[in-house]
Amino acid sequence: MSWKEIYKSRLCTAEEAVKNIRSGDTVVLAHCVGEPPVVVDAMVANYKQYENVEIKHMVSLGKGGYAQLGMEKHFRVNPMFASANVRKTISEGRGDFTPCFFHEVPKNLRNGKLKIDVLLAMVTPPDEHGYCSLGTSVDYTLQAVKSARTVIVQVNDQFPRTYGESFVHISEFDHIVEASHPIVELQPPKIGEIEEAIGRNCATLVSDGSTLQLGIGGIPDAVMLFLKEKRDLGIHSEMISDGTLALYEAGVINNSKKSFNKGKMTVAFLMGTQKLYDFVNNNPCVEVRPVDYVNHPAEIMKQYKMVSINSCIQVDLQGQVVSECMGLTQFSGVGGQVDFVRGVSMGEDGKAIIAMPSVTVKKDGTMISKIVAFVDQGAAITTSRNDVDYIVTEYGIAPMKGKSLRERAKNLINIAHPDFKEELMAEYELRFHMEF
């Protein structure tokens, strides 16, 4: 049977496809922009036919209808990243949360520690050889294709076709739904004076020839603003967003000094605006590869002058970093932060940066220091004090590696917001029995 005949034989509506989900199944949603909204919406609409269907995903940008109040008998939410659409469900006890390093997700799908029965994913139309691209999200989605009993895909001709390890033959899909629509965009964040100051400080730690891991948001984009005078930068990152494009177009990012995948930007997933999706479409300079390669510390450590830049919620005076919780409330997930902090630190010339504003400003204008004497009760430590390297705020850089507890505390207090320095200094004197 030719691939075209296979394709035709497996073509169906979204409503028909989701009837192949059984009560008690674990359904994994493809990551981030790769989530297929037409198929997910059909599954939610068919909820009365299911009991105890578990839903797993990392970052989800969809409606999250399966997490709505009253769906508990039909769907059990159990993500590995607490996206906005499921946070309330988790905090109210109507859903669970599974901690997991990003790079371990494919392995845990292979060995059954993370159960999967059904995968819902978005793909490009097949090429002349019958291969579809997983587009923006190879990460754990490629392994999920291999591990799932049933693979349901939405073929979207507006999904970008990416290179790397993104190609899957049409014969690997059990049910194919055609649905064309624009894909989810994430608009560039506003960069204010604080983000600019943090970006300027981070940029001083980046030398010519460095290979970068950058997340998404105001701080990573602000860092990019201050790298315009650098040379021969490379990208080996779990993701890139629009902020990367200007430096690539200016020739600052050319990937020429990378130890592996020279000349290529290597990522596990993509998230940004249509400009980014147009850039990566059929672009051989961007390789989208599985996260157990991109984020594996043993691979990261091999890259020349690797620099990672991540953010957090809280840092205590020991240098313990909280990035995913507000007390007992799960806000996000570990993602790739520890993957890169450890991989970078294992390299001979790496620098792992945790960058953050010195304070959080509440809606009523109240400021809360992000540098604290003690982390909030119940909060999980994301990056341990043994792993932490540099902490950066708008007030400066606090080196952590090789520093004593006393030195760490002093360095952190020096980059704290002035309004909170006095109370932190009082804690320092109490703890270390000496004047600040």
C-alpha positions, 0 to 999 in steps of 0.5 A: 500500500502506498503512503497516499493510500495509507493516508486516505485510509486513516483520514477521519473527522476529529469526532471520529478520531477521539472515539478511539480514546478509552476510559482509563487511558492516559492521553499525552498532549504534544508540547506547547504549540504542537498541541492540536486544538481541533482534536483536543476540543473534540475530546472534551466535547466527547467527555460523557463517553469517558471515565477516568481519562488521565491528561498529561502534558508539559507547557499547554497553550490550549483552552484546557477544557478537560480541567474545568470544574465538573470534569473530574469524573471524566478527566484527571489532570496530571501534567508535568508543568503547571500551565495557566490552564491547569493551575487552579485545578491542581491547587484545588486538588482536582488534579495532580502534578508529576515532577520531572526533569524535561530531559527525562520525559522521553526516557520515562515514556520509553520505560513506562514510568510515564504511562501513555496510551494515546498521543494527540499531536499536530503535524505538517502535511506529508512531503512527497515521500510520506513524511510529516514534520512535528514542526515546533515540538519534537522534544518528547513528542517524537518518543510519544509517537513511538510509545503510544498505543494510538497516535491521533494527529491533526494535519495543519498546512499552516504548521512550520516544517522543521529540520532535525529529527522532526520527521515521522512517516504517515504509517506511524499515525493511526488516525489523521484529522485535517484542519487548517488554522493559524497556530498559537503565537506568543507576542514579545514581552515588554522590556522595561528599565529593570529588564534592560538592567538585568540584560546588561548585567547578564551580557557581561558574562557572555564572551565571544564564541559562547553557545547560549541557552535562553528561555522566553520572556522579558529578561532573555529578550533584554539580554539579546539587546546587549549582545549586539557587539559580541561575535560568533555566538551559537544556540543550543537551547531547549527553545528559541523565540523571536528575540533570537532572530535579530542577532541571527540576522545581524550575524552575531549568532552564526553557530560557528564556534559550537563544538557540535552541530556547527552552523545550526541552532539546536532546539527542542521546541519553538514558541513565538510569533508568526515571524519566528514560525516563518523563519524556521519553516524549511530552514536547515539552519534550525534543527529541532531535536528530542529533548533527551539530546538537547537538554541532556547534561552530558550533551550540554557539557560538550558545547564550547563556552556554554552559557545558560540563562534562566529565571526564578521565583525566589532565592534564599541566602544560601543560594537555593533557587525556587523556580516552580512553586509559590509555597505549596502552590505549583506555578509552573515546573522545573522545565529545563532549568536544572538540565542546563544548570548542571550541564553547563557546570559540568563543562570546563568553561560554562556559566549558569545564570539565574536572572530575576528582578529583585522584587515582585510587585503585586497589583496593589503596588506592594513589593516582595523581595525575591531574595529572602532569608528563607524560602516560603514554607512548602516550596520545592527547591528547583536548583540546589545550592550546590548547583547554583552558579551566578544570580543576577538582578538589576543591581548586579551579579552575585557569584555563588560557585566556590563561595562560603555560606557567608560569602553567598549571603553577602553577595546576594544582599548586595544585589537585593532591592534597597528596601529589603537590604536592612532586614536581610542584613539583620538576618545575616548578622544573626546567622553568622554572628558578625556585622555585615 
